Structure formats: structure tokens, C-alpha cells
Amino acid sequence: MIEIKTFVFNPFQENTYVLSDETKECVIIDCGCYEDHERKQLQNYIEDNNLKPVALLNTHSHVDHILGNQWVKETYNIPLMASTKDEPLLATAVSHGKMYGMILNEPPVIDNDIDESKTIKFGTSELKILDVPGHSPGCIAFYNDEQRFVFSGDVLFCGSIGRTDLPGGDYDQIMSSIMDKLTTLDDDYKVYAGHGPSTTIGIERKSNPFLSQ
């Protein structure tokens, strides 16, 4: 049974997730902690629950989703798994951060290139992957069929979709990713987005204005 813990970090109010199971192994998705107290909050949760991080996952590599990558790598010595299609975003992360008044060091490189041909395993649990470009070229979503949830990153939100006016964004592509990939999941799949509240595929299929165009 996968337990999901949500943290809201950094000025962009980005959702960072820790997924763990009964073995105490865990993965961290989109580590956005920026301030010392945010890093401490995440570390306390891991220590208080006796968790063992085994992988750092990124749905994509926009700066607000990778602010904690270096700290996690240094603290837990675990591999960063993401799509290398987003490597250009990592290369410009420092300058992008400065645009928003944020100071960060050069982010760590991607250790394991992942796409929907791969699966992520931790403990007795498994996450499957969907390639969902459009918000960025390397956007991926993580999902689990047994517990029926999906981590959509910044592709699909409660009542909205991800921006496509950032570098590498493409409106037609993101809509194709949503309609041809995410909404092929059943209505009861819970959607954990990169920002804002969770929702379900069914709710978005019925009420998201972008999906009814």
C-alpha cells in the first residue's frame, strides 16, 4: 500500500510528494524545497517515519520543480530520474531562477533517463510512466493501477492545464497528451498535480473547460 505525503514548497506553491510503502522505501517526486525550513520539514518527515529514499523523480525540469534536487542528492545519495528531453531546462535553471529572484546552484544532472517504456520500483510498489509533453518537451506522468492515481506534474490541473508559453511549450502537444494519454485512465483515478488541489480524471473530463473545447 503506497502512502502519499504532500508538501507545498517555494514561492510558486509547488507540490512535492513523498511516496512510501510498508517496506519504508520511498521516492520523492518534484522536490521543490527552497528555504531551509522547507528542507527541514521534508527531512523531519522522512526521519520521523523511518523512511529510506531510493530515488528522486521529476515530472519535468522547470525551476520550481527542481529547487530541492541538489539538496536531496547530497543528503540521500540517490539517483535523479527524469526525461533527458528536459536537459536544456536544467542548463538554464540558474538564469531562470534569477529572473524570479531565486538563487540556486547548478542543478544535478539526470542520472537515469526515463520514459513510458520504463517502470519505477521501490519496496514492493511500482509506478508506471506516461510521456505527456506539451508543458515542456520531457514531461512525464507517474501512475499506479492498483491504487488508481496519477501524478500529472504541470500538464493537468484541477480545472485547468499547464502553461504552454514557456520555453518548449506546445498547446497542441499538451492537449494531445491529455486527451490521448491522461484521459485514457478511468474516471476514478485520482490526479495529483504539480500545483493546487488534487482532482480526478472523471471530474476533469466533465468540468475542465479546456477538455470540453
Secondary structure, 3 states (H helix, E strand, C coil): CCEEEEEEECCCCEEEEEEECCCCEEEEECCCCCCHHHHHHHHHHHHHCCCEEEEEECCCCCHHHHCCHHHHHHHHCCCEEECHHHHHHHHCHHHHHHHCCCCCCCCCCCCEECCCCCEEEECCEEEEEEECCCCCCCCEEEEECCCCEEEEECCEECCEECCCCCCCCCHHHHHHHHHHCHHHCCCCCEEEECECCCEEHHHHHHHCCCCCC
